[in-house]
Amino acid sequence: MRFFNLSLRRGKIASTLVLTLVLLLAGGRFAAKARAQDAVGAPPPESPTPPALFENRIPADQLAFLNSYAGRTAKEIRKDKQFKALMKLAIPRTEFHYGRDMPLSDTVETLLDGAPMPIDLRDGRYAMVASHGGPYLEGRGFLWFDLQEGIALGGVYFHPVNGEPTPTLAIFSRQLKDTELSMGQLPAAFQQDLAQWMLVAGPRVVSPRYFIPENGKKYVLLHDEDYCAHREGTAAPPQDRCEVLNAEAADADMKAAYFMQQTHNAANATAWMPGANLLGAGQVAWIGARESTCGPAGFVCWIRITRQRTRVLLGPQPN
């Protein structure tokens, strides 16, 4: 059995996307399970991964106005003075490559001006201001706020044509200073609303992911979801299908880590930056070694070796 070419399994992957989103919306965070599952091939963690630390939280009185925006669209409010001030508190000051180099704030404004979605205010607390589609590169974006905790996060999804792994999702926040993060370290409420946005806006569930903290650089946002996990008493997802997603997630992290290593964590990185070699001899040799080592052994070997490679590529993260 050849499982190296995951693209041959796209049809099966597509049929599991809604199931995956339901798992996320139902709750959860499967970080501990994901690393403990033998099927994923990764050793259990020595201690739970701590949640991300958000600094410079926004006072509740500066977020209260969002309550009046429920049901409106990002396109309607993006020029509102209060909302523009809020965007400055949420979006790191950095150059981003969305078809061309531009400030990340301009990218977000461009995407929020796209196909409108109603602003969602869940539980009177979690506000999602998002678009369904941008003007080009299948771009979509959002800003998310926890009105009680004063947390602001955002995201940009698109299909790059600059040589980087595609499609891609970049999560950002000026309140973060971390340089190493996995999805499970972000707030559970954010994960749920992100999953709901993905269900409506339609980006790929598994793709290379990054995060951009306050320093304006770009780092790999690791997949720690276990797409084969399920709640006790519920039916397990088809093993062959969920393992494909776990393998794709491991591969996406490895590709993202290699791209960031070659481009030195630049938020506007492209394959044509000086010094970038996105398929160097070492990487080609490693890909060949993975195939020859795992052979027909299946996804356990594939995922274990790919995650090992990702850890090597990430190494000590620059500040």
Secondary structure as UniProt FT lines:
FT   HELIX           6..9
FT   HELIX           10..25
FT   TURN            26..27
FT   HELIX           31..36
FT   HELIX           38..40
FT   HELIX           60..62
FT   HELIX           64..69
FT   TURN            70..71
FT   HELIX           74..77
FT   TURN            78..79
FT   HELIX           81..90
FT   STRAND          95..97
FT   STRAND          101..103
FT   HELIX           104..112
FT   STRAND          115..116
FT   STRAND          120..122
FT   TURN            123..125
FT   STRAND          126..133
FT   TURN            137..138
FT   STRAND          140..146
FT   TURN            147..150
FT   STRAND          151..158
FT   STRAND          168..172
FT   TURN            174..175
FT   STRAND          181..182
FT   HELIX           183..185
FT   HELIX           188..201
FT   STRAND          209..212
FT   TURN            214..215
FT   STRAND          219..222
FT   TURN            227..228
FT   TURN            232..233
FT   HELIX           239..263
FT   TURN            264..265
FT   TURN            267..268
FT   TURN            271..272
FT   TURN            274..275
FT   TURN            278..279
FT   HELIX           281..294
FT   TURN            295..296
FT   HELIX           299..314
//
